[in-house]
Amino acid sequence: MKQITAEILTIGDEILYGQITDTNSQWMSAELDKLGIKVIRKTTVGDAEEVMLKAFSEAEERADITLITGGLGPTNDDLTMPMLAKYYGVDIIENRDVLEHVRAFFESRGRIFTDLNKRQALVPSNAVVLHNELGTAPGTWYERNRKVFVSMPGVPHEMKHLMQVHVLPKLQDFYNTPVIYHKLIKTVGIGESFLADKIKEWEDALPEHISLAYLPSIGHVKLRLTATGEDLESLKKDVEGLIASFMPLAGKYVYGYDKTTLEEAIGELLKKENKTIAFAESCSGGFVQHKITSIAGSSEYFQGGLVPYHNDHKINILGVEKETIESFGAVSEQTVEQMAENVRKLFKADIGAVSSGIAGPGGGSEEKPVGTVWIAYADQEKTISKKLQLTKNRKLNIELTNIALLNLVRKSLTS
């Protein structure tokens, strides 16, 4: 089955100048993907005749479908309709249905219907008009040599309505599109290259209709399996079989799939094990607790926590021995282990999890440079601590500490 491709073309100087953010392209890509249509390029051009005509030509050559947003207003700088007419070599005509819709749109709102507003009814003579009941600028559809152009307003809610009501159904009718199925495997605690080494033979043996992409982000690596075919249930079965053979190779790093977050995965583990948890965060400043409590239902397992930034609070509230901090420092194995054991007892939780470190940019020393962080986990049976050597960037260190501490909890629970 032939892969149907699309290009998304955004028109507008205001986007190039950074005055507005293009949110349309991401949404359109996701909707096209559901139909098995692959977006191969996203392009933004300004309101200029030469660049628009060149963009039309290049898009038509590259892709089966070109979806255009923007440039449909009634003023002289809105060039999409006249440029489409010029590109196809046709005249601009007044569409009576659009004219009456625009007139009714303004009159129903008690606004004057001007000659300028009438320009919204001017469309290329070869266009199939797509009624825009939410605004005044119509959508238009063009066909040539089995290639489709669609023009839509840049206003997000108008564009989405036209896509859902008109464009997507017409594309399904026009093309025999394949089924595309994605599955994300989410891992933590292993780098991209190390993971690739572990699963090299598995990856090399993937069937032709399933591809793998590595999607690394801070502290995580997502693996995206993309299966293409004609039957969704068959594709899902194929992917699940591959995941089953993946797990013995790198399953200990997997915390979830698709939209599952690490904090959601921790919450599910705690509920499954009927365990509660408490935190004491020094360098991460409560960020871990924020992530944990961002999950609905976290009150089932989150007992509470502290942010004992000052050493006096580690001693007087959390009960860390003064001699421990004086001998080893606040950023040390000995201190975090006492913190983890004591916060668990203080909040009557099954688990205590803590952090203490030098987030930066100042405060480091030759012995303990910026980015030195200790984390610890404690339950009734064991206490585990780990040293991290992170970066010089404060915000990044806080985020990496969060990931490392939650992963320590995850590993301790799953072991």
N, C-alpha and C positions, 0 to 999 in steps of 0.2 A: 504494500500500500504506500502510495506517495506521501511524503511528509509535506503538509501544508504549512507555509511560512508566512510570517507577518512582520511588517515594520510599523512602528508607532512614530508619527511625525508631529511634533509640537511646534506651533507657529506663535511667535510673539517676542518682541524685543524685551518685554518686561521680565520674561523668564531668563533670558541671557544676561540681563542686568542684575539678576538676583533679587528683583523686587518682589517676586512671588515664587513659591515653590511648586514645582510640577508634581502633584500627587496623583494625577490621572494615569500616568504611564504604568505605575506599579499595579494599580487596580485593574487596568485593562489587560496587562500581562497575565495576571492571575486568572481572570475570566477566560481568556483565550486558551490558557493551558488546560482548563477544564474540558475544552472541546477538542483537545489534541492538536491545537494549532501552536506552532513553535514561533515565538518572537525571536527574530534574529538580530534586530537592531532597533535602538531608540535614538531618534535624531531631533534636535531642536534647532530651528533657524529663525532668523529675524523677519520683520515685515518688509521685505525687499523683493522686488519682482525677480531679479536674476537668480538669487539664491533659492527662492521658492520653486521656480521652474526646474532648476537643477536638482533640487531635492526630490521633486516629483519623479523626474526621469530616473534617477538613481534608485529610488525606492521601487519603482515599477519593474526595473531590471532585476533587482535583488529578490524581491518577495512576491508571493501570490496576492497578499492583502496589504494594503496601506491604509492605516487608520490615522486620520488627521484631526487634530483638535486646535481650536483657536482661530482668530482672524475673521470672525463672522459678524462683527458688529456693523452698524450702518454708516460709520465714518470713513473718510478717505484712506486712513491707514489700515483698514481691515480689507485685506487683499485676497483672502482665500478663494472666494467665489469667482472674481474676475480672473485670477490666475488659473483656476481649474478650467474655466471656459477657454482661456488662451491655450492651455496645455492640450486640451482635447480638440481645439480648432473649431469651437462652436460659438454660437451667440449667447448673450445673456438675455433672458426673457423674464417677464413678470409672471409669477405663478399666482393665479387668482385665489386658490385655496389658502396659500400662505398669507396673501394680502388680507383676506377676510379674517384669518386667525389673529394676525398682528393688530388689526383694527379693533377686533373684539377684546383682545388682551388689554389694550390701553383704555378703551372706553369702560370696561368693567371695573377698572381701578380709578376711574374718574380723572384720567390723564388725557391730555390733548394728543391726538393722532396727527403727526406732522409729516411733511414731505420726506424728511430725513428718515422717519420710521418706515416709510413705504419701501425704502431701499432693501429692507430685510426680505422682501418678496422677490428680489432679483436673483435668479438661479441660472446656471448653465442649462441650455436646452436639452442636453442629453442626460440630465440628472433625474434619478428617481427620488422624489422628495419623501423624507422620513419626518412625520409630524412630530413636532416638539411641543407638547401640551404644557410644559413647565416654563417655557420662555418664548422669545420671539424669533430667534435664529433657527431655521430649520436644519435638520440633518439632510445630507444628500448621499446617494449611492450611485456608483459608476461601474460599468463593466466594459472590458475590452480585452480580447484575446485570453479569456479565462482569468484575467487579473481583475481584482476588485479594489476600487478606492472608496473610502467612506469619509465624509467630512462631518464633524460634529462640533458643537460649542465647547469652549474651554471651561465653562462653569461646571464644576464637578457634578452637582446633582442633576443638571440637565444632561450631561454626557452619559452618566450612569443609567439614567432613565432610557435614553435612546438606545444604549447598548443592550439593555435587558429586554426592552419591548420590541425593538426592531432589528438591530444589527446582528446580535448573536443568533437569533432564530434564522435570519436570512443566510448567514454564513453556513449554518448547519445544513440548510437546504441546498446551498450552492455547491458545497464541497462534501465529498465523502471522507470525513476526517477520521483519523485513527483514535484509539483510546490511549491516553497517557496516564500512568499511575506512578506517583512519587511516594517514597517512604524514607523518612529520615531516621537514622540511627544516631543517637546522641551519646558521645563519650566524654569523659573527663579524666584528668590525671595522666594523660599520655600525649606526647607531641605528634604532629602530623606525620613526620618522617618515620618515627618509631612504629606508629600504627600501620603505616604503609608496608613496612618491612614484615610485620607480623602476619598481614593478610595478603601478601603478594601472590601466593599460589591460588588462593581463593579468588582474588580479583582477576587473575589471568584466566581463570576457568569460567568466568561469567558468560552466560549465553549471549548470542548476538543481539537479542532484542532487549537486553537489560544493560544499562550503563551505570557507572559509579562516578560520583564527584566528591571531592574532599572540600569541605566548607569550614575552614578553621576560623575561630574567633578567640577572644581573650579567655584563656584557660580551658577551652573546649575544642573538640573537633566533631563536626557533624558529617556523617556520611549520607549522601543522597543517592538512593537507588531509583533509577527511572526506567520503567518498563513500558514498552510500546507494542501495541497489538490491536486486536479487534474485540476482545472480550475482557471486561474489567475483572470479573471473578477469577478467570484463569490467570490474569496477570498478578492479582493479589496472592493467589496460591503459589505462583512461581517465586515471588518475592519472599513470602514467609518461609519457603523452603531454603532459600539462600540465607536468610537470617538465622535459621536453625543451624546451618553449617558454619556460620560466622561465630556464633557464641562460644564454642570451645576454643577458638583462637584468640578472641579479645573480649569476651563477654564480661570479664571482671571490670572493664572500664565503661561499660554501658550503663547509663542511668535512666534512659527513657527513649521515647520515640516521638517523632513529629513535633507537636507543640509543647510537650512536657518540659518544664523547667527543672533545674536542679533542686530548687527549694520545694517544688511540688513533689518531686521524687522522694526527698527526705521526709516530707509530711506523710506520704503514703507508707513509707517504711516504718515510721514511728507508730502510725495507726495499726499497721499489720502486726507489729510486735507488741502493741499495747504498752508503749514506752512514752515517758514524758522527758522534756529536755529544758535546761536552763543555760543561759550564756553569761559570760563576763568578757567584755571586749575592751581592750585598752586601745591599741593602735587603730582598730577598725571602727571605733567610735559608735557602735550601735548599728552599723550597716548590716551585719549579719541578721540581727534581730528584726530589722526593717524588712529584709527579704523574706524571712520566715513568716512574719505576721502579715505580709502582703497576700498570703494565701488564705482564702475563705475556709473557715473551719479550723484554723491553726490553734484555737483555744483548746482543742481536744488534746493537744500534746505540748504546747508551749506554756511552761510554768511562769517564766519571767526572766529578768536579766538585769545586769548592771553594766555601767560604763565607768569603771574605776580608773580614770585617767591618771589621777595623782596617786603616788605611792602610799600616801597616808590612808587613802580609801581602800587600797588593796590590803593594807594591814588592819585598819580599824573596822571596816565593814565586811570585807571578804575573809579576813582571818589569816592572811598570809603571814608567816613568821617574819618579824623584822630582821632577824639575823639572816634569813634566806636572801632577802633583797640586798642587805648590806654586803653579803659575801659574794653573791652571784649576779646581782643586778635584777632590775624588773624584767629585762628581756633575757630570759634564761630558761633552760629546761626545768630547773628546780622550782622557779616561781610559777610558771604556767601549770605545772602539775599540781601544785598546791591550790592554785586558783580553780582548776577544773574540779578537783575533789571537793573543795569547800563550797563552790557555787551550787553544786549538785545537792549538798546537804542543806545549804541555806534555803533553797527553794523547794526542798523535799521532792526533787526530780530523780528520775532513773539515770539520767545522763547529764553531765556537765561538759560544756565545750567552751574554750576560751582562746583569746589571742592577746599577744603582747609583742610590740615591735617598734621599730623606728621607721615611721612612714615617710619622713622627709618633708621638705628638702634639707632641713638642718637636723642636728641632734646626733649625728653619727660619730663614730670614733674609728681608729685603726682596727681595734679589736672587733667592734660591732658597727660596721658601716651602714649608711642609709640603705634600707631595704631588708635589713635583718629582722626576721619575724619568727617568733615561736608560737606554735599552736598546740593545744592539748585536748584530749578527750578522756573522760573518766566515767565509769559506771561502777556497779557494786563489785565487779570482779577484777577490773583492770584499769590502768591508767596508761595512756599512750601519748607521747609528745613527738613533735617533729619540727625541725628547723627549716625555715625557708630563707633563701637568699634572693630577694626580688630586685626591683629596679630603683632608679632615682626619682621616679615620678610618684608623687603622693597619692593622687587619685587612683592611679593604676595599682599601686600597692594595696590600697584598701580593697579594691575589687578582687585582686588576686588572693588576698587573705580570705575574703569571703568564700571564694570558690574552694580554696584549699581546706578551709575548716569544715565546710559542708561535705566535701569529699571524704575527709577523715571520718566524719560521722557516718557517712554512707558505707564506707569500707568496714568500719567497726560493726555496724549493724548487719551487713550482709555476710561477714565472715563467721 
